Each structure stands twice: as structure tokens, then as C-alpha cells.
Amino acid sequence: MNSDRLKRSMQKLKSNKNYEHWKTVCLNLKRRKTVIQAKNYQGTVGNKAIQEVISAKILYKCDIAMVITNSFYTTNAIKTANASGVILVDRNGLEKILSEGSMYFNSLVS
């Protein structure tokens, strides 16, 4: 993924705090099909987001599933993600993506 495109997308997620918003995208990264669900939340992100991205992974026949948020995750969401292999990126990880760009992002999906 292009570093500039990634930064623009993640900046939009981080900066818009006025409403709950989500978007699911499917990308080919390093020859691995990856589904990413971006969640713009004011509260914590729960299990529903993890379940949705697992469903999308199956539906789109992806190799990797990831949820990125401008917030943080509930304990149960973290447990579910760990058990199912979903990669979670919280506000701190989003900050790293914005500062380090695709290098950090690519390390997550390697």
C-alpha cells in the first residue's frame, strides 16, 4: 500500500470524532488478501467489530483480518481477536501508522 494513501486514510479516521463510522476494505498486501475494518468510535470497540471482520474474511476469502480504530478495545474484543487471529490496531497503533507510515503497517501484516 502506498505510504501517502495509507496516511491520508488513517488521518481521516483519527480526526473525525463526531460520529460512529466504519468502513471495510479488502486489499492485496504482499500477495496476501487482507480485509481491514476501520472503526471511528468515541467509546471502546467491542466484540461486534471482531465478529464482522471475521465474517468479511470468510466472505471475501482473505488471508488476514484487521480492525483499526481511533479508540481502544474491550477486554472481550481483545480475547476474541487473539483467539481468531484478528490483528487489532488501537489509537496508539494508529498514531504509529501515522508517524511511521507503511513500514509499521506492513510489519503488522507480515
Secondary structure in CASP SS format (residue, H / E / C, confidence):
PFRMAT SS
TARGET T0000
AUTHOR 0000-0000-0000
METHOD secondary structure of the structure
MODEL  1
M C 1.00
N C 1.00
S H 1.00
D H 1.00
R H 1.00
L H 1.00
K H 1.00
R H 1.00
S H 1.00
M H 1.00
Q H 1.00
K H 1.00
L H 1.00
K H 1.00
S H 1.00
N C 1.00
K C 1.00
N C 1.00
Y C 1.00
E C 1.00
H E 1.00
W E 1.00
K E 1.00
T E 1.00
V E 1.00
C E 1.00
L E 1.00
N E 1.00
L E 1.00
K C 1.00
R C 1.00
R E 1.00
K E 1.00
T E 1.00
V E 1.00
I E 1.00
Q E 1.00
A E 1.00
K E 1.00
N E 1.00
Y C 1.00
Q C 1.00
G C 1.00
T C 1.00
V E 1.00
G C 1.00
N H 1.00
K H 1.00
A H 1.00
I H 1.00
Q H 1.00
E H 1.00
V H 1.00
I H 1.00
S H 1.00
A H 1.00
K H 1.00
I H 1.00
L H 1.00
Y C 1.00
K C 1.00
C C 1.00
D C 1.00
I E 1.00
A E 1.00
M E 1.00
V E 1.00
I E 1.00
T E 1.00
N C 1.00
S C 1.00
F C 1.00
Y E 1.00
T C 1.00
T H 1.00
N H 1.00
A H 1.00
I H 1.00
K H 1.00
T H 1.00
A H 1.00
N H 1.00
A H 1.00
S H 1.00
G C 1.00
V C 1.00
I E 1.00
L E 1.00
V E 1.00
D C 1.00
R H 1.00
N H 1.00
G H 1.00
L H 1.00
E H 1.00
K H 1.00
I H 1.00
L H 1.00
S H 1.00
E H 1.00
G C 1.00
S H 1.00
M H 1.00
Y H 1.00
F H 1.00
N H 1.00
S H 1.00
L H 1.00
V H 1.00
S C 1.00
END
